[in-house]
């Protein structure tokens, strides 16, 4: 059965006092959620997205992974609406979500926002996700180049996010993943600062733990102006998946989740 040998790292960066990123690194699920909203509780949004997605995924190991991720997006939206209604100071909170989930035979990818997923295969790095951003539209329309997009003043304006009041339109589907592939999910605290060539070099570290640490170190060396979260997953063959995983960033604080009881308890 397909499974992930994984490692994750999350850091608040060198400028921001609060880590609004969340991550999860498990044998069947890896994800990153980048909270937005500052004082409006971006960390609550990202932790809730990570909790909902991991609870659904680990609680339904035999379910269609595309359906599970689609349901996670829907339920996260509902929870953020509840959280905003409970505390109006959270109005405006939201989060990205990039997740890879396997049922042991297939791997599904879910994308909301501008966190990214990459594939390293035979020394070639491929971006699996499409940034749901204003500048990506400009690139696709030929208005600006990819290099200009990196410096554009509106580069962080996302067109899709998980938030109250506005249901997200996720990109969800199966991806071609093979034994021996290395996968990365990361927040823009990495990709805004570190070029793809350097990302590839970091990912070529022999161990997933070393690769994840090298990526975070590269972001910090480039200024560390944002929170940065990286989860590296090696695709391997192994026994039936065990429902567990490591919580990263804001997700390390369970009290940030809007309503854990709203999602069926694991186990």
C-alpha positions as CSV (number, residue, x, y, z in Angstrom):
1,X,0.0,0.0,0.0
2,X,1.1,3.5,-0.7
3,X,2.1,5.5,2.4
4,X,4.1,8.6,3.3
5,X,7.4,8.6,5.1
6,X,7.2,12.2,6.2
7,X,8.7,15.0,8.2
8,X,7.5,18.5,8.9
9,X,8.9,21.8,10.2
10,X,7.1,25.0,11.1
11,X,8.6,28.4,12.2
12,X,7.1,31.7,12.9
13,X,9.9,33.4,11.0
14,X,12.2,36.3,12.0
15,X,9.6,39.1,11.9
16,X,6.2,37.9,13.0
17,X,5.4,37.2,16.6
18,X,2.6,34.7,15.9
19,X,2.7,31.6,13.8
20,X,-0.5,31.5,11.8
21,X,0.6,28.5,9.7
22,X,-0.7,25.0,10.6
23,X,0.6,21.7,9.3
24,X,0.0,18.0,9.6
25,X,2.4,15.1,8.7
26,X,0.9,11.6,8.8
27,X,1.4,8.4,6.9
28,X,-1.7,9.0,4.8
29,X,-2.1,12.8,4.9
30,X,0.2,15.8,4.7
31,X,-1.1,19.3,4.6
32,X,-0.3,23.0,5.1
33,X,-2.8,25.7,6.0
34,X,-1.6,29.4,6.0
35,X,-3.9,31.5,8.1
36,X,-4.7,35.1,7.2
37,X,-6.4,37.8,9.1
38,X,-3.7,38.9,11.7
39,X,-5.6,40.1,14.8
40,X,-8.7,38.5,13.3
41,X,-7.3,35.0,14.2
42,X,-5.7,33.6,11.2
43,X,-4.2,30.9,13.5
44,X,-7.7,29.9,14.5
45,X,-8.7,29.4,10.8
46,X,-5.6,27.4,9.9
47,X,-5.8,25.2,13.0
48,X,-9.4,24.5,12.3
49,X,-8.8,23.6,8.7
50,X,-5.9,21.3,9.7
51,X,-8.1,19.6,12.4
52,X,-11.2,19.1,10.2
53,X,-9.1,17.7,7.4
54,X,-7.0,15.4,9.5
55,X,-10.0,14.2,11.5
56,X,-12.0,13.3,8.4
57,X,-9.1,11.7,6.6
58,X,-7.9,9.6,9.5
59,X,-11.4,8.7,10.5
60,X,-12.3,7.4,7.1
61,X,-9.2,5.6,5.8
62,X,-11.0,3.6,3.2
63,X,-13.1,6.4,1.7
64,X,-12.5,8.0,-1.7
65,X,-9.7,10.6,-1.0
66,X,-11.1,13.1,-3.4
67,X,-14.5,13.0,-1.6
68,X,-12.8,13.3,1.8
69,X,-10.9,16.4,0.9
70,X,-13.9,18.0,-0.8
71,X,-15.9,17.3,2.4
72,X,-13.1,18.8,4.5
73,X,-13.3,22.1,2.6
74,X,-17.1,22.2,3.0
75,X,-17.0,21.5,6.7
76,X,-14.1,23.9,7.4
77,X,-16.1,26.6,5.8
78,X,-19.0,25.8,8.1
79,X,-16.8,25.8,11.1
80,X,-15.2,29.2,10.3
81,X,-18.7,30.6,9.9
82,X,-19.6,29.3,13.4
83,X,-16.3,30.7,14.8
84,X,-17.0,34.1,13.4
85,X,-20.5,34.2,14.7
86,X,-19.3,33.2,18.2
87,X,-16.6,35.9,18.2
88,X,-17.1,38.8,15.8
89,X,-13.6,40.0,16.4
90,X,-12.6,37.0,14.2
91,X,-14.4,38.5,11.2
92,X,-12.0,38.4,8.2
93,X,-10.1,35.3,9.3
94,X,-9.3,32.8,6.7
95,X,-6.8,30.2,5.5
96,X,-5.3,28.5,2.6
97,X,-5.3,24.7,2.4
98,X,-3.0,22.4,0.4
99,X,-3.3,18.7,1.2
100,X,-2.3,15.3,-0.2
101,X,-4.2,12.3,1.0
102,X,-3.8,8.6,0.1
103,X,-6.1,5.7,0.7
104,X,-3.2,3.3,0.0
105,X,-3.9,3.0,-3.7
106,X,-4.5,6.5,-4.9
107,X,-3.3,10.0,-3.9
108,X,-5.6,13.0,-4.1
109,X,-4.5,16.7,-4.0
110,X,-6.6,19.6,-2.7
111,X,-5.7,23.2,-3.3
112,X,-7.3,26.4,-1.9
113,X,-5.2,29.6,-2.1
114,X,-1.5,29.9,-2.7
115,X,0.2,27.3,-0.5
116,X,1.9,24.8,-2.8
117,X,2.5,21.2,-3.5
118,X,5.6,20.0,-5.4
119,X,6.8,16.7,-6.8
120,X,10.5,15.7,-7.0
121,X,11.0,12.8,-9.3
122,X,14.3,11.7,-10.8
123,X,15.9,15.0,-10.0
124,X,13.1,17.1,-11.6
125,X,11.0,19.4,-9.5
126,X,7.4,19.9,-10.7
127,X,4.8,22.2,-9.1
128,X,1.6,20.2,-8.7
129,X,-0.7,23.1,-7.7
130,X,-1.8,26.2,-9.4
131,X,-1.7,29.4,-7.3
132,X,-5.2,30.8,-6.9
133,X,-4.0,34.3,-6.9
134,X,-4.4,37.6,-8.8
135,X,-0.9,37.6,-10.1
136,X,-1.2,34.0,-11.4
137,X,-4.1,35.2,-13.5
138,X,-1.9,38.0,-14.9
139,X,0.8,35.4,-15.7
140,X,-1.7,33.2,-17.5
141,X,-3.0,36.2,-19.4
142,X,0.5,37.1,-20.5
143,X,0.4,40.4,-18.8
144,X,3.4,39.8,-16.6
145,X,6.1,37.1,-16.4
146,X,6.6,34.6,-13.6
147,X,9.7,36.6,-12.4
148,X,7.7,39.8,-12.4
149,X,4.9,38.0,-10.4
150,X,7.4,37.3,-7.6
151,X,8.0,41.0,-7.1
152,X,4.4,42.2,-7.8
153,X,2.9,44.4,-5.0
154,X,-0.3,42.3,-5.1
155,X,1.4,38.9,-5.2
156,X,-0.2,37.7,-1.9
157,X,-3.8,38.6,-3.0
158,X,-5.6,35.2,-3.1
159,X,-8.7,34.6,-5.1
160,X,-9.8,31.6,-3.1
161,X,-9.6,31.0,0.7
162,X,-11.4,29.1,3.4
163,X,-13.3,31.8,5.2
164,X,-16.7,32.7,6.6
165,X,-19.4,33.9,4.2
166,X,-17.6,32.9,1.0
167,X,-17.5,29.1,0.2
168,X,-14.2,28.2,-1.5
169,X,-13.9,26.6,-4.9
170,X,-11.1,24.1,-4.3
171,X,-9.0,22.4,-7.0
172,X,-9.4,18.7,-6.0
173,X,-8.3,15.6,-8.0
174,X,-6.1,12.6,-8.2
175,X,-2.4,13.0,-9.0
176,X,0.1,10.6,-10.6
177,X,2.4,9.5,-7.7
178,X,4.8,6.7,-7.8
179,X,7.0,4.8,-5.3
180,X,10.2,6.7,-4.8
181,X,8.7,10.1,-5.4
182,X,9.3,12.9,-2.9
183,X,6.4,15.3,-2.2
184,X,6.4,18.8,-0.6
185,X,3.6,20.9,0.7
186,X,4.6,24.3,1.9
187,X,3.3,27.8,2.8
188,X,4.3,30.9,0.8
189,X,6.8,31.8,3.6
190,X,9.0,29.4,1.6
191,X,8.1,30.1,-2.0
192,X,8.0,33.9,-1.8
193,X,11.6,33.9,-0.7
194,X,13.3,30.7,-2.1
195,X,13.6,30.0,-5.8
196,X,12.5,26.7,-7.2
197,X,16.1,25.7,-8.0
198,X,17.0,26.1,-4.3
199,X,13.9,24.2,-3.2
200,X,15.0,21.3,-5.4
201,X,18.5,21.3,-3.9
202,X,17.0,21.3,-0.4
203,X,14.6,18.4,-1.3
204,X,17.6,16.4,-2.6
205,X,18.8,15.9,1.0
206,X,18.8,12.1,1.6
207,X,16.3,12.1,4.5
208,X,12.9,13.8,4.7
209,X,13.8,15.3,8.1
210,X,16.9,16.9,6.7
211,X,15.0,18.1,3.7
212,X,12.3,19.8,5.7
213,X,14.8,21.5,8.0
214,X,16.9,22.6,5.0
215,X,13.8,24.3,3.4
216,X,12.9,26.2,6.6
217,X,16.5,27.2,7.1
218,X,16.6,28.5,3.5
219,X,13.5,30.7,4.1
220,X,15.0,32.1,7.3
221,X,18.3,32.8,5.6
222,X,16.4,34.7,2.9
223,X,14.9,37.0,5.5
224,X,12.2,35.0,7.3
225,X,9.7,37.7,6.8
226,X,6.7,35.3,7.1
227,X,5.7,32.2,8.9
228,X,7.1,29.1,7.0
229,X,5.8,25.6,7.1
230,X,7.2,22.6,5.1
231,X,6.1,19.0,5.1
232,X,8.2,16.5,3.1
233,X,6.8,13.1,2.2
234,X,8.5,10.2,0.6
235,X,6.1,7.8,-1.2
236,X,6.8,4.3,-0.1
237,X,5.2,0.8,0.1
238,X,4.2,-0.3,3.5
239,X,1.6,-2.0,5.7
240,X,-2.0,-0.8,6.2
241,X,-2.0,2.9,7.3
242,X,-2.1,3.7,11.0
243,X,-4.3,6.8,11.8
244,X,-1.7,9.1,13.3
245,X,0.4,12.1,12.5
246,X,2.3,15.2,13.9
247,X,0.7,18.6,14.4
248,X,2.7,21.6,13.3
249,X,2.5,25.3,13.9
250,X,-0.8,26.7,15.2
251,X,-2.3,23.3,15.0
252,X,0.0,22.3,17.9
253,X,-2.5,24.3,20.1
254,X,-5.8,22.3,20.1
255,X,-7.6,25.2,21.9
256,X,-7.4,27.2,18.7
257,X,-9.8,24.9,16.8
258,X,-13.3,26.4,16.6
259,X,-15.3,23.3,17.6
260,X,-13.5,19.9,17.7
261,X,-16.8,18.2,18.8
262,X,-18.3,19.1,15.4
263,X,-16.1,16.5,13.7
264,X,-16.6,12.9,14.5
265,X,-13.9,11.8,17.0
266,X,-11.2,9.6,15.8
267,X,-10.8,6.0,16.9
